[in-house]
């Protein structure tokens, strides 16, 4: 976890993500990426020169018909063990999308509903900054998704100011690859919660993930070069703070 903490700190500094006195909500789905984000930020909060605190917010999507609900008890226990306040938000999003509306392409609507519920919860708690668990591979895959399906060069931003709500989204895991996050979650025994979504593994993102994996095998270093290009073009809000700017050097799948 030390390597991941180092990369998270670099990312936080490169994009000036955290300010003194921030309460940072971490959107914790129970997946490896959000759990690693939570663990790394909690560790970082112990020594970062700008003091901040961390709280975990988990959205319970409910369960679609014929599916078992997710069990968040181990996640709550983990948060207690590391001294992080845990907030569980109840919802019926899965039931609405899959049983009532019977959406054939549910991901877009699901994302909007999840985002709205999560944002409302953190605002009710008096928090305006939320950390999301998007990592290096997510960024590269999102770039290709936008290119292939929208015909534009685009990606989510490391720091996003949501002017309508006053919320700031940060993505401190961007310098860590998916393999690194997976390894850290397993080695540290993080309480991963199985995704109960009926559409899990059958999305356009999964198709692009597999394509990028194949391309990376044919053209080693492709993902690093794409990520670096996003910073150098730069895509909107992707240029790091100038005096700290450095190329992405760590192989994203190395052990933490």
N, C-alpha and C positions, 0 to 999 in steps of 0.2 A: 504493500500500500504506500510505502515511502516514495516510490517512483511516481505513482499516480498523484500523490499530494504535491510533488514537485512540479509536475506538468499542469496540474490544476492551478497552482499558485502562479505559474508563468502566464497561463491564459487569463486569469483574473487581472494580473498586472498589465498584460498587453492590451487589454480592452477596458481597463479601469472599471471593472464590474462591481466592486464593493467599496462602499464609503464608510467612514467612521460612524458607529452607532446604528448601522443597518440591522434590521431584523430580516433575515433571509428565509423565506418559505421555500422548502424543497418539495416539488411535486413528486411524491413517491408512489409509483404504481405497484411496486413490489417486484418489478423486473430488475435484472442485474445492473443496468445502466443507472437507474434512479437511485438504487441502493448504494452503488459505488460513489455517486455524486454526493449523497447524504453523508457517507462515512468520510469522504475526503474533505468536504467543507467543515464537518464537525472537527476533524483533526486540524485543519487550517485555522479555525477560529481560536485555537489554543495559543498560536504564536504569531498570527498575522499582525503587522504593525498598525493596521486600522481595525480596532476592536469591532466585532460583529457577533451576532447570535444566530442560531439555526433552529428552525422548527420544521417538522415533517407534516405534510398534508397528503392524505390518501383518499382518493375518491372510490367508494364502493359502487360499482356499476350495477349492482344487483345481478340477477341471473336470467338469461333467456330460458324459455320453456325447455325442459329436458336437460338443463345444465346445472351443475352444482355451483353454489356461490363460492367466491374466493374466501379463504380463511386468513384474516389479517391479525390473528392473535399473536403468532410468532413475530410479526413485524412490530406490533405495539410493544412486545417484550424487549425486542432489540433496541428500540428507541429509548425505552426506559433505562436500559443497561448502559447507554452512552450519554445519558443525560439530555436527551432531546425531546421537547414536548411533541406529542403525537396527536394529530387531529384526524378523525375518521369522518368522512362526509358521506352520508347515505343518499342513494339515488335509485331510480328505476330506469336508467338509461338503456340498459340491455333489453329490458322488457318492452320499452317503447319502440326501439328501433327494430328488433327482430320479431316480436310477437304481435305488436299492434300495427306498426307501419309496414312490416315485412320488407324492409329495404333490401334490394338486390345488390346495391353498391353502398354499403353502410358507412364507409370510413370517413367521408367528409362530414356528414351530419354528426356522427359519433364524436369526431374531434371537436366540432363546434360546441356540442352539448357538454362535453367533458371540460373544455376550456372555460365555458361560462360558469359551470358549477364550481370549478376550482378557484377562479378569479373572485367570484362572490364570497367564497369562504375565507380567502385570505384578506379581502377588504373588510369583512365583518370582524376579523381578528385584529384589524388596524395595521396590516402589513401591505406594502406596495412593491415589494421586490420578490420575484420568484425565480428559483434556479431549476432548470429543466435538464434532463439527462441525455441530451443529444451529444453524440461523440463524433470523432473523426470520420468514421465510415458513414454515419448518418448524413454528414454534410456532403460528402462526395456523392452518395446515392441520391440525395435531394437535388444536387446540381444536375445529374443526369436525368432524373425524373422531369425536371423543369425543361430541360433541353428536348427530350424525346416527346413529351406529351403536351407541352405548352409552347414550344418553339422559342424559348427565351433563355438567356443566361441569368440564372437566379438561384437563390438559396435563402433559407432562414438566416437571420443575422446573429452574430455573437451576443449583441446587446440590442434589445428591441424596446423602444419606448411606445407604450400603448396609450396614446393621448386621450382616448375616450374614457378610459378607466383610471389613468394615472399610474398604472402598473408598469414596472420595468421587468422584462424577462432577460435572464442571463443564462448562458450555456457554458459553464466552466469546464466541462469534460471534453471540449472540442479538440484538445491536443492528445487525447487518449484514444487508441483504437479499440474496436469491439473485442478483439481477442485479449487485449490487456485487461479490459473491464471484466470479461468473463473469468479470466484466470484469477483476478483479485477477489471476485465474489466467491469463487469456490475455495480459494486458499484461506479466506477469512471467515468462512462459514456464514455468509450473509443469508438472511431468511427469505430466499426467493419465493415469490407467490406465483403459482401457475396462472397463466393468462386464460380466463374462461371464455374469451370471445370466440364465437363460432366461425368468424372470418379469419382468425389467426393463421398466418402462413399461406393465405390464398389472395394476396393483394398485388397490385402493380409494384409496390415497393419491394416485395419479396422477389418478383421477377427481375427487377433492376439490380437488387442485391446479388442475385445469382449471376447475372450478366457481368457486373463489375468484378466479381470474384474470378470469373473465367478470363476476363481481360487482364486482370492483375497477374494471373499465371502466365499469360502469353507475353505481357509487357511489364516485367517486374518494376516496381516503383511508380506505376501509373497513378495510383491513388495519391501518393505524396506530391506528384507533380501537379495534379489537378487541384489539390488543396492549396499548394503554393501559388498557383495561378489565380485562385480566388482571392488571395491576399494581395497579389501584385497588380491585378488589373486596375484597381481592386473592385470587387463587387461592392454595392452600397454597404457601408458600415463594416467592411471586412478588413480594412487596412489597420494593422496594429498601431499603437502609439509609436510615433516615429523614432524616438530615441531608444526604444527597446526592440525595434523591429529586428527579427532574425528569421531565417528559414526554418520550417518544420524539419527537425533533424532526427527525432526519435522514431524508429520503426514502430508503427502503431500496434503491432502484435507481440512486441517483446514483453517479457514478464515485468511486473511492477516490482 
